Amino acid sequence: MRRIVAACGVAAVALMVTGAAAGVNVGRGAASPSAKQLSAGSSGLPTVCGAWFRALPSGWHQSGSPSALVIDGQVPSNTVSWAATPKSVWDLQNPLPRRGIYIWVDLIRPRGGPHGTPLRLPLRLHNASVIAQEGRFSLPEYRFQGRYRHQYQVILGVDFGRASPPTRLRRLADRVLHRLVLPRWVPFRHRGSC
């Protein structure tokens, strides 16, 4: 497998492995976007980048850093990032393996700005709301939701491949949550903010 680093705001990303998603970073400590990669993209409009995870445990993989356009000071779309244990997300139609963990992060700046309860970092599973996974109602999803520094709304889910994840899997998920990097979406006029 080759390591692919998807540039935020740049659409050219190669398919790594048959059946794998484009823009996936694989391996120990999958790279986060560099300053040179974080650009305004080919449209010339400013962009904002999604979340990423630094120094993931061995074998974990993550999406490339997604981006969204800034239009008239608003971010009308969202960015979705994820990190997962080996063999967990190559085909989301199938259930997660019993030892699987899938962590996803959705960032958006709604019209009128972010609102609600501030999100406190680092995130810990014992502080999450527990809901049913979408489409797999017998499995838990640990959910965090709130605003980040008056910059955007965050919705984050931690999914497990079994109804009662053992302590070792919950601790592993907590370790990865501690490695979450939320980007800075500063007030922007003519440039990206990542």
N, C-alpha and C positions, 0 to 999 in steps of 0.2 A: 504494500500500500504506500502511496505517496502522501506526503503531508501537503495539504492545500490550505493556504490562508486566503480567505475571501476578503477582498478590500471593501471597506465600507463605502458605498456610493459608486462602486465600480461593478459592472454587471458580468464581466468575463471571469467565469469560474468553471473549471473542468470537472467532468464526472470522474471520480476516483476509482471506484470499485463497482463491478456489475451489481446492480441492485441498491447501491448506496446513493444517498442524497447528495446533490451538488452543494458545494460550499461547506463541507464538513472537515473539521480539524480532527485528526486522529493521533493518538499516542500520548506519551507522558508530557504533561504540561503544554497542551495544545496552545499555540501562540495566539495572543490577542493582537488586534490591529495596531500597526505602527503609525506614527504621526504622518508619514508620507502616504500611507494607504488611506488615511482618513481625509478625503477630499470632497469637494462640492460635486463630484460626479461629472458626467459628460454633458448634462443639461445646463450646467452653469448655475443652477439653483442650489441654495444651501441645503445640506442634509444633516440629519442627526443619526447617531448610531445606536444600535441595541446593546443589551447587556452581554457580557461574556464571563468566563470563568478562568482564573489564572491557576496554573500549576495543578491540573487535575490529577487524581490518582492514576497509576499505571493502567492502561487499557481503556480508560474512559475516553469518550469522544464528545465533540460539541459542534454545533452549527457554526458556520462562519458568522461574523458580526453583520446582522442585517442593517439596512438603513431605510430612512423615510425622508421624503422631501418636506421642506419647510415652504409653505405657501402663505403669503401675507401674514407672517408671524405665527401661523398655526401649523400643527402637524396633523393633517386630516386622516392619515393612516397610522397604523401601529407597527412596531417592530417585535418580532417573536424570535427568541433565542432558546436553545436547549442544551443540556448536557445529559449523558446517559452512560450506564454501565455497558460493557461489551455485549454485543449481539442483542441489544434492547430495542433499537429503533429502525432497523433496516426495513421492516415491514410493519407499519403501525396498524394494519388490518388484523394482525395476530396479537394475542395477549403478550404482555411482558413476560419474560422468564420468571420463575419463582424467586430468583435472586436478583431480578432486574430492578433498576431505579431509573426513572425518567424525570428530570427537572426542567420545567419550561418557564420562561419569563416573557411577559407581554408588557411593553411600555407604550404609553400614548399620552399626548397632551391634548385634552379635550377643549373644545371651544369654551371660553370662559375660564380656562386654566384649571390646574389640578386642585382638588379639594379633598376633604375627608381627613381621616386619621393619619398622622405621620408614620411612615414605615421606619422602624428602628432596626439598625444593623448592629451586629450580625444577626441574621435570622436563625431561629432555632425551632425545630419541629414541635417542641412542647408548647410553643406560643401560637401555633397555627390553628386555624379552624379545620375541622375534619369533615369532609363531604364525600359523597360517592363519586367515583371516576365516571366521566361521561361515557356512556355506552357499556360500562362494566360496573354495575351498581353494587356488586358485592365486594368491590375493592375500594380502599380508602384513597382519597386525595387530600394531602395536607396543603391548605390554601392560605396564602398571605395576600393582603390587598391594602393599599394605602398610597399616599402621595410621598414622593421623594423630594425633599428640599424645595418645595414650591416649583419644581421643574416639570414633573410629569406624574401620571398615575402608574402604579406597578401592580400587576396581578401575577402571582407566581404560584405554580403548583408543583408538588412533589408526589409522584405516583410510584407505587410499589407493585410488584407482580404477585402479591399474596395479601390475603385479608388482614392478617396479623403479622406485620413485618417484625422479625426478631431484633433485639437490641443492637446487634452488630450492624445490621443494615440501616437502622435509624441513625446510629453513630456515623456511619459512612456518609449518609445523606447530609447530616449536620456538618461534617468536614467539608463537603462540597459547597454547601450554602455559605460557609465562611470564606470561600474563594470567589464568591460572586462579586463582579465589578459592575457597578451601575455608572453609566457615563454621565458626563456633565452636559446638560442642555442649557447653555447660557442664553440670555436674550440675544437674538440674532437679527441681523438686517441683511447683510450681503455675503455671509460666509457660513460654513458649517460650524458646528459647535463641538465636535468630537475631538 
